[in-house]
Amino acid sequence: MNIGLIDRILRIGLGALLIALAYMEILGAWGYIGIVPLITGLIKWCPMYTLLGIQTCPVHANIKYPK
């Protein structure tokens, strides 16, 4: 788990918004890229954060990732 509460809420909200706009054909097919932030927000883990050593979850902030 490397995504904190605020980060998680923003990811889920943005992902859902992008998917909804794509579904309504306002954004086009590119809006379905919202599935990425939606899924990472739901599972509370972002592989890119792990690669970059970013941690927004205060509970696991002391974990050091190998570089």
C-alpha positions in Angstrom: 0.0 0.0 0.0 1.6 3.3 -1.1 -1.4 5.5 -1.8 -2.8 7.7 1.0 -6.4 8.6 1.6 -6.5 12.0 -0.3 -4.5 10.6 -3.2 -6.9 7.6 -3.3 -10.0 9.8 -3.3 -8.6 12.0 -6.1 -7.6 9.0 -8.2 -11.0 7.3 -7.9 -12.9 10.5 -8.6 -10.7 11.5 -11.6 -10.8 7.9 -13.0 -14.6 7.7 -12.7 -15.0 11.1 -14.2 -12.8 10.3 -17.2 -14.6 7.0 -17.8 -18.0 8.7 -17.5 -17.1 11.4 -20.0 -15.7 8.8 -22.4 -18.9 6.7 -22.1 -21.0 9.8 -22.8 -18.8 10.5 -25.9 -17.7 13.8 -24.6 -14.0 13.0 -24.4 -13.7 10.2 -26.8 -12.0 6.9 -26.4 -9.0 8.5 -24.6 -11.2 9.0 -21.6 -11.1 5.3 -20.9 -7.5 5.8 -19.7 -9.3 6.7 -16.4 -9.3 3.0 -15.7 -5.7 3.3 -14.6 -6.2 5.8 -11.7 -9.5 4.1 -10.8 -7.9 0.7 -10.4 -4.8 2.1 -8.6 -7.0 4.0 -6.2 -9.2 1.0 -5.5 -6.2 -1.4 -4.8 -4.3 1.4 -2.9 -1.1 0.7 -4.8 0.6 2.4 -7.7 3.5 0.6 -9.4 4.9 3.9 -10.6 5.1 5.2 -7.1 7.1 2.1 -6.1 9.6 2.7 -9.0 10.0 6.3 -8.1 10.1 5.7 -4.3 7.1 7.9 -3.7 4.9 7.2 -0.6 1.6 9.1 0.2 0.4 6.6 2.7 1.4 7.8 6.2 1.0 4.3 7.7 3.7 2.8 5.4 5.9 5.9 5.1 8.9 4.3 6.8 9.2 1.5 4.2 12.3 1.9 2.0 11.9 0.6 -1.5 15.0 -0.8 -3.2 16.4 1.3 -6.1 
